[in-house]
């Protein structure tokens, strides 16, 4: 709220609208409901998302890992025609690694590829060393999580849950992570429609922040936002530079 020109009441209304919504709030809708311009609503939304972060989450227990191409394909240039992005596996969308504790929090990390190094680097800090990692049969996972307890399920063979024969209750599946992916897809399709790769991380922070507080009342969510230690986010920091 540093050097803001908006009344405090407008800030509180915007925070309530965003934290109380099930899939987020678009800048267009925020503009309509608060009676402010689209540009101000867009900047306001991103400043609130900057306060919706969970930087110190460490996942333990059974942690599922899966990846998703987040956002949406690039928009076509004016006049139609191809977007200029080459075809192939996933070049049109940023790749995100999802790490979800069963019945617990979720952490997102953007990764450059499905490589062993990318997955190992993204999952090293958020997942505790004693966690049991559940993944699909992507070969990179086996080496990326080497040294940890690891169970897999083979989707290509029509297998979606592999029961734990030992009776310890460590079933192999990625249903929790896939349910989180559904939250991302519904937010994109139903609310934002398209997300720039440049701003994707803040939208992912909002989705994970809301998911991690799904059992918390709206007033406690508002208090959590207001107690955030985020830095000011001037508009020049949002519009400057190129999309990453």
C-alpha positions as CSV (number, residue, x, y, z in Angstrom):
1,X,0.0,0.0,0.0
2,X,3.1,2.2,-0.1
3,X,2.3,5.7,-1.6
4,X,-1.2,4.5,-2.7
5,X,-3.8,6.9,-3.9
6,X,-6.6,4.5,-3.4
7,X,-8.8,4.8,-0.2
8,X,-8.2,2.1,2.4
9,X,-11.8,1.0,1.9
10,X,-11.1,0.2,-1.8
11,X,-8.1,-1.9,-0.8
12,X,-10.0,-3.9,1.8
13,X,-12.9,-4.5,-0.7
14,X,-10.4,-5.7,-3.3
15,X,-8.6,-8.0,-0.9
16,X,-11.9,-9.4,0.3
17,X,-13.1,-10.0,-3.3
18,X,-9.9,-11.8,-4.3
19,X,-9.4,-14.0,-1.2
20,X,-13.1,-14.9,-0.9
21,X,-13.4,-16.0,-4.5
22,X,-13.0,-19.7,-5.3
23,X,-11.0,-19.2,-8.5
24,X,-9.8,-15.6,-8.4
25,X,-11.0,-12.3,-9.7
26,X,-10.2,-10.8,-13.1
27,X,-9.0,-7.2,-13.4
28,X,-12.1,-6.4,-15.6
29,X,-14.5,-7.7,-12.9
30,X,-12.5,-5.9,-10.1
31,X,-12.8,-2.7,-12.1
32,X,-16.5,-3.1,-12.5
33,X,-17.2,-3.9,-8.9
34,X,-15.0,-1.2,-7.3
35,X,-15.8,1.5,-9.9
36,X,-12.2,2.1,-10.9
37,X,-10.4,2.0,-14.2
38,X,-9.1,-1.3,-15.7
39,X,-5.5,-0.2,-15.4
40,X,-5.8,0.7,-11.7
41,X,-7.7,-2.6,-11.0
42,X,-5.0,-4.6,-12.9
43,X,-2.2,-3.0,-10.8
44,X,-4.2,-3.4,-7.6
45,X,-4.8,-7.1,-8.3
46,X,-1.1,-7.7,-8.8
47,X,-0.1,-5.8,-5.7
48,X,-2.5,-8.0,-3.7
49,X,-1.1,-11.2,-5.3
50,X,2.4,-10.1,-4.3
51,X,1.1,-10.3,-0.7
52,X,-0.3,-13.8,-1.3
53,X,2.9,-15.8,-1.0
54,X,4.0,-18.9,1.0
55,X,7.8,-18.8,0.8
56,X,8.6,-21.1,3.7
57,X,6.4,-24.1,2.9
58,X,8.2,-27.5,3.4
59,X,6.2,-30.6,2.3
60,X,6.4,-33.8,4.3
61,X,4.6,-37.1,4.5
62,X,3.4,-38.3,1.1
63,X,4.1,-35.7,-1.6
64,X,2.9,-36.0,-5.1
65,X,4.8,-34.4,-8.1
66,X,3.4,-33.8,-11.5
67,X,3.9,-31.2,-14.2
68,X,1.5,-29.0,-16.1
69,X,1.7,-26.5,-19.0
70,X,0.2,-23.5,-17.3
71,X,-1.5,-20.4,-18.7
72,X,-2.7,-20.6,-22.3
73,X,-1.2,-20.6,-25.8
74,X,0.1,-17.3,-27.0
75,X,-2.4,-15.0,-28.6
76,X,-2.4,-14.6,-32.3
77,X,-1.1,-11.3,-33.7
78,X,-3.6,-8.8,-35.0
79,X,-5.1,-9.9,-38.3
80,X,-5.0,-13.6,-37.3
81,X,-2.6,-16.2,-38.7
82,X,0.0,-18.3,-36.8
83,X,1.5,-17.1,-33.6
84,X,5.1,-17.7,-34.7
85,X,5.7,-20.2,-31.9
86,X,7.0,-23.5,-33.1
87,X,4.9,-26.6,-32.7
88,X,5.9,-29.6,-30.6
89,X,5.7,-30.8,-27.0
90,X,4.8,-27.8,-24.9
91,X,6.7,-24.9,-26.4
92,X,3.6,-22.7,-26.3
93,X,3.1,-22.7,-22.5
94,X,5.4,-22.4,-19.5
95,X,6.1,-25.7,-17.7
96,X,5.3,-25.8,-14.0
97,X,6.2,-28.5,-11.5
98,X,3.4,-29.1,-8.9
99,X,4.3,-30.6,-5.5
100,X,1.3,-31.4,-3.4
101,X,1.2,-33.0,0.0
102,X,-1.8,-35.2,0.4
103,X,-4.4,-33.4,2.5
104,X,-2.0,-30.6,2.8
105,X,-0.4,-27.6,1.1
106,X,0.9,-27.3,-2.5
107,X,4.0,-25.6,-4.0
108,X,4.5,-24.6,-7.6
109,X,7.9,-24.1,-9.3
110,X,8.4,-23.1,-12.9
111,X,10.9,-25.3,-14.7
112,X,12.6,-25.1,-18.0
113,X,12.1,-28.7,-19.1
114,X,11.3,-32.2,-18.0
115,X,15.0,-32.8,-17.4
116,X,16.4,-34.5,-14.4
117,X,18.3,-31.4,-13.4
118,X,15.3,-29.1,-13.7
119,X,13.1,-31.4,-11.6
120,X,15.7,-32.1,-9.0
121,X,16.6,-28.4,-8.6
122,X,12.9,-27.3,-8.2
123,X,12.0,-30.1,-5.8
124,X,15.0,-30.1,-3.5
125,X,14.1,-27.4,-1.0
126,X,10.2,-27.6,-0.9
127,X,10.2,-31.4,-0.1
128,X,11.7,-32.7,3.1
129,X,14.2,-35.4,3.0
130,X,12.0,-38.0,4.8
131,X,9.0,-37.5,2.5
132,X,7.6,-40.2,0.3
133,X,7.4,-38.9,-3.3
134,X,4.6,-40.2,-5.6
135,X,4.9,-39.6,-9.3
136,X,3.9,-40.9,-12.7
137,X,6.3,-43.0,-14.7
138,X,8.2,-40.1,-16.4
139,X,11.8,-41.5,-16.4
140,X,13.3,-38.2,-15.2
141,X,11.5,-38.5,-11.8
142,X,13.3,-41.7,-10.9
143,X,16.8,-40.0,-11.0
144,X,15.5,-36.6,-9.9
145,X,14.3,-38.0,-6.5
146,X,17.1,-40.5,-6.0
147,X,17.8,-41.0,-2.3
148,X,14.1,-40.4,-1.3
149,X,11.3,-42.9,-0.9
150,X,9.6,-43.0,-4.3
151,X,6.5,-44.8,-5.6
152,X,5.2,-44.5,-9.1
153,X,2.0,-45.1,-11.1
154,X,2.0,-45.9,-14.9
155,X,-0.7,-43.9,-16.6
156,X,0.3,-45.1,-20.1
157,X,-0.7,-48.7,-19.0
158,X,-4.1,-47.6,-17.7
159,X,-2.9,-47.6,-14.1
160,X,-4.1,-44.7,-12.0
161,X,-3.8,-46.0,-8.5
162,X,-1.4,-48.7,-7.2
163,X,-2.4,-49.9,-3.8
164,X,0.3,-50.4,-1.2
165,X,0.7,-54.1,-0.7
166,X,2.5,-53.6,2.6
167,X,-0.5,-52.1,4.2
168,X,1.3,-48.9,5.2
169,X,-1.2,-46.8,3.3
170,X,1.3,-45.3,0.8
171,X,-0.7,-45.8,-2.4
172,X,0.9,-44.7,-5.6
173,X,-1.1,-42.0,-7.5
174,X,-1.0,-38.4,-8.4
175,X,-4.7,-37.6,-8.0
176,X,-4.0,-34.8,-5.5
177,X,-1.6,-33.0,-7.9
178,X,-4.1,-33.5,-10.8
179,X,-6.9,-32.0,-8.7
180,X,-4.7,-28.9,-8.2
181,X,-4.1,-28.8,-11.9
182,X,-7.9,-28.7,-12.3
183,X,-7.9,-25.6,-10.1
184,X,-5.4,-23.9,-12.4
185,X,-7.3,-24.8,-15.6
186,X,-10.6,-23.6,-14.2
187,X,-9.1,-20.3,-13.0
188,X,-7.6,-19.7,-16.5
189,X,-10.7,-20.8,-18.4
190,X,-13.3,-19.2,-16.1
191,X,-11.6,-16.1,-14.8
192,X,-8.4,-14.9,-16.5
193,X,-8.7,-16.6,-19.9
194,X,-5.1,-16.0,-20.6
195,X,-2.0,-15.5,-18.5
196,X,1.2,-13.9,-19.7
197,X,4.3,-16.0,-18.9
198,X,5.8,-12.8,-17.4
199,X,3.2,-12.6,-14.7
200,X,2.5,-16.4,-14.3
201,X,4.4,-16.7,-11.0
202,X,2.1,-14.3,-9.2
203,X,-1.0,-16.0,-10.4
204,X,0.4,-19.4,-9.3
205,X,1.2,-17.8,-5.9
206,X,-2.4,-16.8,-5.6
207,X,-3.7,-20.2,-6.5
208,X,-1.4,-22.0,-4.1
209,X,-2.0,-19.4,-1.3
210,X,-5.8,-19.9,-1.6
211,X,-5.5,-23.7,-1.9
212,X,-3.3,-23.8,1.3
213,X,-6.0,-21.9,3.2
214,X,-9.0,-23.7,1.8
215,X,-10.1,-24.5,5.4
216,X,-9.6,-21.0,6.7
217,X,-12.4,-18.4,7.0
218,X,-12.4,-15.2,4.9
219,X,-11.5,-12.9,7.8
220,X,-8.4,-14.9,8.7
221,X,-7.4,-14.9,5.0
222,X,-7.7,-11.1,4.9
223,X,-5.6,-10.9,8.1
224,X,-2.9,-13.1,6.5
225,X,-2.8,-10.8,3.4
226,X,-2.5,-7.7,5.6
227,X,0.3,-9.2,7.7
228,X,2.4,-10.0,4.6
229,X,5.9,-8.6,4.4
230,X,5.9,-8.1,0.7
231,X,7.7,-5.2,-1.0
232,X,6.0,-2.4,-2.9
233,X,5.2,-3.3,-6.5
234,X,5.2,-0.2,-8.7
235,X,3.5,-0.3,-12.0
236,X,6.8,0.3,-13.9
237,X,8.0,-3.0,-12.4
238,X,5.0,-4.8,-13.9
239,X,5.1,-3.3,-17.4
240,X,8.9,-3.0,-17.8
241,X,11.1,-5.6,-19.3
242,X,10.1,-8.5,-21.6
243,X,8.0,-11.6,-20.9
244,X,10.1,-14.4,-19.5
